[in-house]
């Protein structure tokens, strides 16, 4: 699994990740496995920059970067090449 597309809202990002994980992997005997080949799922780190949605496509933010687990099947998918993305969320409140 590659990192999600850039520029999603935080809610859309969470839904995307949930959908991808549910469609690709499942738990068997307390272990995550690939639904296609049955192989053990591995993980790497995905770096997610937080950007202010108020500034549109400028990708402006405060520099906060979250690290999340990015699962993948080494047999079917190989090691992800894209491990960074960004989410756009409202940060200004008056």
ZAROSE-965262 format. One record per atom (N, C-alpha, C): residue in three letters; atom name; z, y, x. Coordinates in nm, 2 decimals, decimal comma. Each point is the difference from the previous one (the first is absolute). Layout:
# residues N
ala:CA:Z:Y:X .
...
END
This chain:
# residues 94
unk:N:0,00:-0,12:0,08 .
unk:CA:0,00:0,12:-0,08 .
unk:C:0,00:0,12:0,09 .
unk:N:-0,09:0,09:-0,03 .
unk:CA:0,00:0,13:0,07 .
unk:C:0,09:0,10:-0,06 .
unk:N:0,02:0,11:0,06 .
unk:CA:0,08:0,11:-0,05 .
unk:C:-0,07:0,05:-0,13 .
unk:N:0,07:0,05:-0,10 .
unk:CA:-0,06:0,06:-0,12 .
unk:C:-0,08:0,12:0,03 .
unk:N:-0,10:0,04:-0,08 .
unk:CA:-0,07:0,12:0,02 .
unk:C:0,09:0,12:0,01 .
unk:N:-0,05:0,10:0,07 .
unk:CA:0,08:0,13:0,02 .
unk:C:0,00:0,08:-0,13 .
unk:N:0,10:0,08:-0,01 .
unk:CA:0,01:0,10:-0,11 .
unk:C:0,05:-0,04:-0,13 .
unk:N:0,05:-0,11:-0,02 .
unk:CA:0,05:-0,05:-0,13 .
unk:C:0,14:0,07:-0,02 .
unk:N:0,04:0,01:-0,13 .
unk:CA:0,13:0,04:-0,03 .
unk:C:0,10:-0,11:0,04 .
unk:N:0,12:0,03:0,01 .
unk:CA:0,10:-0,10:0,04 .
unk:C:0,00:-0,12:-0,11 .
unk:N:-0,01:0,04:-0,12 .
unk:CA:0,00:-0,10:-0,11 .
unk:C:-0,12:-0,09:0,01 .
unk:N:-0,12:0,06:0,02 .
unk:CA:-0,12:-0,08:0,01 .
unk:C:0,00:-0,09:0,13 .
unk:N:0,06:0,05:0,11 .
unk:CA:0,02:-0,07:0,12 .
unk:C:0,08:-0,13:-0,03 .
unk:N:0,11:0,02:-0,07 .
unk:CA:0,09:-0,11:-0,03 .
unk:C:-0,07:-0,11:-0,09 .
unk:N:-0,07:0,05:-0,10 .
unk:CA:-0,08:-0,09:-0,09 .
unk:C:-0,11:-0,07:0,08 .
unk:N:-0,07:0,07:0,09 .
unk:CA:-0,10:-0,07:0,08 .
unk:C:0,06:-0,11:0,08 .
unk:N:0,11:0,03:0,07 .
unk:CA:0,06:-0,10:0,09 .
unk:C:0,04:-0,12:-0,08 .
unk:N:0,07:0,03:-0,11 .
unk:CA:0,05:-0,11:-0,09 .
unk:C:-0,12:-0,09:-0,05 .
unk:N:-0,11:0,06:-0,04 .
unk:CA:-0,11:-0,07:-0,05 .
unk:C:-0,07:-0,09:0,11 .
unk:N:-0,01:0,06:0,12 .
unk:CA:-0,06:-0,07:0,11 .
unk:C:0,08:-0,12:0,04 .
unk:N:0,13:0,02:0,01 .
unk:CA:0,09:-0,11:0,04 .
unk:C:0,00:-0,11:-0,10 .
unk:N:0,01:0,04:-0,13 .
unk:CA:0,00:-0,10:-0,11 .
unk:C:-0,13:-0,08:0,00 .
unk:N:-0,11:0,07:0,03 .
unk:CA:-0,13:-0,07:-0,01 .
unk:C:-0,03:-0,09:0,12 .
unk:N:0,06:0,03:0,11 .
unk:CA:-0,03:-0,07:0,13 .
unk:C:0,11:-0,11:0,04 .
unk:N:0,12:0,03:-0,03 .
unk:CA:0,11:-0,09:0,06 .
unk:C:0,10:-0,04:-0,11 .
unk:N:0,07:-0,11:0,03 .
unk:CA:0,10:-0,05:-0,09 .
unk:C:0,11:-0,06:0,08 .
unk:N:0,12:-0,01:-0,06 .
unk:CA:0,11:-0,07:0,06 .
unk:C:0,01:-0,14:-0,03 .
unk:N:0,01:-0,09:0,10 .
unk:CA:0,02:-0,14:-0,01 .
unk:C:0,11:-0,04:0,09 .
unk:N:0,10:-0,07:-0,05 .
unk:CA:0,11:-0,05:0,07 .
unk:C:0,06:0,11:0,09 .
unk:N:0,02:0,12:-0,06 .
unk:CA:0,06:0,12:0,07 .
unk:C:-0,08:0,06:0,10 .
unk:N:-0,13:-0,03:0,01 .
unk:CA:-0,09:0,06:0,10 .
unk:C:-0,12:0,06:-0,07 .
unk:N:-0,05:0,11:0,05 .
unk:CA:-0,13:0,06:-0,05 .
unk:C:-0,12:-0,07:0,06 .
unk:N:-0,09:-0,05:-0,09 .
unk:CA:-0,12:-0,07:0,05 .
unk:C:-0,12:0,07:-0,06 .
unk:N:-0,12:-0,03:0,06 .
unk:CA:-0,12:0,05:-0,05 .
unk:C:-0,05:-0,08:-0,12 .
unk:N:-0,04:0,06:-0,11 .
unk:CA:-0,05:-0,08:-0,12 .
unk:C:-0,13:-0,07:0,03 .
unk:N:-0,08:0,05:0,10 .
unk:CA:-0,13:-0,06:0,03 .
unk:C:0,01:-0,12:0,08 .
unk:N:0,08:0,01:0,12 .
unk:CA:0,00:-0,11:0,09 .
unk:C:0,13:-0,07:0,01 .
unk:N:0,11:0,06:-0,05 .
unk:CA:0,13:-0,06:0,01 .
unk:C:0,07:0,03:0,13 .
unk:N:-0,06:0,08:0,09 .
unk:CA:0,06:0,04:0,12 .
unk:C:0,11:0,09:-0,01 .
unk:N:0,09:0,00:0,10 .
unk:CA:0,12:0,09:0,00 .
unk:C:-0,05:0,14:0,02 .
unk:N:0,05:0,09:-0,08 .
unk:CA:-0,03:0,14:0,00 .
unk:C:0,08:0,07:0,12 .
unk:N:-0,07:0,08:0,08 .
unk:CA:0,06:0,07:0,11 .
unk:C:0,01:0,15:-0,05 .
unk:N:0,06:0,08:0,08 .
unk:CA:0,01:0,15:-0,03 .
unk:C:-0,01:0,08:0,13 .
unk:N:-0,05:0,12:-0,02 .
unk:CA:-0,01:0,10:0,10 .
unk:C:0,06:0,13:-0,06 .
unk:N:0,00:0,11:0,07 .
unk:CA:0,06:0,12:-0,05 .
unk:C:-0,11:0,09:-0,05 .
unk:N:0,01:0,06:-0,12 .
unk:CA:-0,09:0,10:-0,05 .
unk:C:0,08:0,13:0,01 .
unk:N:-0,07:0,10:0,05 .
unk:CA:0,06:0,14:0,02 .
unk:C:-0,06:0,09:-0,12 .
unk:N:0,09:0,05:-0,08 .
unk:CA:-0,04:0,08:-0,11 .
unk:C:0,05:0,14:0,01 .
unk:N:-0,09:0,09:0,02 .
unk:CA:0,03:0,15:0,01 .
unk:C:0,02:0,05:-0,14 .
unk:N:0,10:0,08:-0,02 .
unk:CA:0,03:0,07:-0,13 .
unk:C:-0,07:0,14:0,01 .
unk:N:-0,09:0,03:-0,09 .
unk:CA:-0,06:0,13:-0,01 .
unk:C:0,03:0,07:-0,13 .
unk:N:0,00:0,13:0,00 .
unk:CA:0,03:0,08:-0,12 .
unk:C:-0,12:0,00:-0,09 .
unk:N:0,01:-0,05:-0,13 .
unk:CA:-0,11:0,00:-0,09 .
unk:C:-0,04:0,15:-0,04 .
unk:N:0,09:0,09:0,02 .
unk:CA:-0,03:0,14:-0,03 .
unk:C:-0,11:0,06:0,08 .
unk:N:-0,02:-0,06:0,12 .
unk:CA:-0,11:0,05:0,09 .
unk:C:-0,13:-0,08:-0,01 .
unk:N:-0,01:-0,08:-0,10 .
unk:CA:-0,13:-0,08:-0,02 .
unk:C:-0,04:-0,08:0,12 .
unk:N:-0,12:0,00:0,03 .
unk:CA:-0,06:-0,09:0,11 .
unk:C:0,02:0,05:0,14 .
unk:N:0,09:0,10:0,02 .
unk:CA:0,02:0,05:0,13 .
unk:C:0,09:-0,09:0,08 .
unk:N:0,06:-0,10:-0,07 .
unk:CA:0,09:-0,09:0,06 .
unk:C:0,12:0,06:0,08 .
unk:N:0,05:0,11:-0,06 .
unk:CA:0,11:0,07:0,06 .
unk:C:0,14:-0,07:-0,04 .
unk:N:0,09:0,00:0,09 .
unk:CA:0,13:-0,06:-0,03 .
unk:C:0,10:0,04:0,10 .
unk:N:0,12:-0,06:-0,01 .
unk:CA:0,11:0,04:0,08 .
unk:C:0,01:-0,09:0,13 .
unk:N:-0,09:-0,09:0,01 .
unk:CA:0,00:-0,09:0,12 .
unk:C:0,08:-0,13:-0,03 .
unk:N:0,05:-0,02:-0,12 .
unk:CA:0,08:-0,12:-0,03 .
unk:C:-0,10:-0,12:0,00 .
unk:N:0,03:-0,10:0,07 .
unk:CA:-0,08:-0,12:0,00 .
unk:C:0,09:-0,12:-0,03 .
unk:N:-0,03:-0,08:-0,10 .
unk:CA:0,07:-0,12:-0,04 .
unk:C:-0,07:-0,12:0,06 .
unk:N:0,08:-0,10:0,03 .
unk:CA:-0,05:-0,12:0,05 .
unk:C:0,03:-0,11:-0,10 .
unk:N:-0,11:-0,07:-0,05 .
unk:CA:0,02:-0,11:-0,09 .
unk:C:-0,07:-0,12:0,05 .
unk:N:0,05:-0,12:-0,05 .
unk:CA:-0,06:-0,12:0,03 .
unk:C:-0,14:-0,01:-0,06 .
unk:N:-0,10:-0,05:0,08 .
unk:CA:-0,13:-0,02:-0,05 .
unk:C:-0,04:-0,15:0,02 .
unk:N:0,00:-0,07:-0,11 .
unk:CA:-0,02:-0,15:0,02 .
unk:C:-0,15:-0,03:0,02 .
unk:N:-0,02:-0,12:0,06 .
unk:CA:-0,14:-0,04:0,02 .
unk:C:0,00:-0,15:0,03 .
unk:N:-0,11:-0,07:-0,04 .
unk:CA:-0,01:-0,14:0,04 .
unk:C:-0,09:0,00:0,12 .
unk:N:0,06:-0,06:0,11 .
unk:CA:-0,08:0,00:0,13 .
unk:C:-0,12:-0,09:-0,01 .
unk:N:0,00:-0,10:-0,09 .
unk:CA:-0,12:-0,09:-0,01 .
unk:C:-0,11:0,07:-0,08 .
unk:N:0,03:0,05:-0,12 .
unk:CA:-0,10:0,06:-0,09 .
unk:C:-0,04:0,14:0,03 .
unk:N:0,10:0,08:0,05 .
unk:CA:-0,02:0,14:0,01 .
unk:C:-0,01:0,05:0,15 .
unk:N:0,07:-0,07:0,08 .
unk:CA:0,02:0,05:0,14 .
unk:C:0,10:0,11:0,01 .
unk:N:0,03:0,05:0,11 .
unk:CA:0,09:0,11:0,02 .
unk:C:-0,06:0,13:-0,05 .
unk:N:0,07:0,07:-0,09 .
unk:CA:-0,06:0,12:-0,05 .
unk:C:-0,04:0,10:0,11 .
unk:N:-0,11:0,07:-0,02 .
unk:CA:-0,05:0,10:0,09 .
unk:C:0,04:0,14:-0,04 .
unk:N:0,02:0,02:-0,13 .
unk:CA:0,04:0,12:-0,05 .
unk:C:0,15:-0,01:-0,05 .
unk:N:0,09:0,07:0,08 .
unk:CA:0,14:-0,02:-0,03 .
unk:C:0,07:0,14:-0,02 .
unk:N:-0,08:0,10:-0,04 .
unk:CA:0,06:0,13:-0,03 .
unk:C:-0,07:0,06:-0,12 .
unk:N:0,07:0,08:-0,08 .
unk:CA:-0,05:0,06:-0,12 .
unk:C:0,09:0,12:-0,03 .
unk:N:-0,02:0,06:-0,11 .
unk:CA:0,08:0,11:-0,05 .
unk:C:0,02:0,00:-0,15 .
unk:N:0,11:0,06:-0,04 .
unk:CA:0,02:0,01:-0,15 .
unk:C:0,02:0,15:-0,02 .
unk:N:-0,05:0,05:-0,12 .
unk:CA:0,01:0,14:-0,04 .
unk:C:0,11:0,00:-0,11 .
unk:N:0,10:0,08:0,03 .
unk:CA:0,11:0,01:-0,10 .
unk:C:0,04:0,15:-0,01 .
unk:N:0,05:0,03:-0,12 .
unk:CA:0,05:0,14:-0,01 .
unk:C:0,13:0,02:0,08 .
unk:N:0,00:0,10:0,08 .
unk:CA:0,12:0,03:0,08 .
unk:C:0,06:0,13:-0,02 .
unk:N:-0,07:0,09:-0,06 .
unk:CA:0,05:0,13:-0,03 .
unk:C:0,07:0,01:-0,14 .
unk:N:0,12:0,04:0,00 .
unk:CA:0,07:0,02:-0,13 .
unk:C:0,07:0,13:0,00 .
unk:N:-0,02:0,08:-0,10 .
unk:CA:0,06:0,13:-0,01 .
unk:C:0,10:0,00:-0,12 .
END
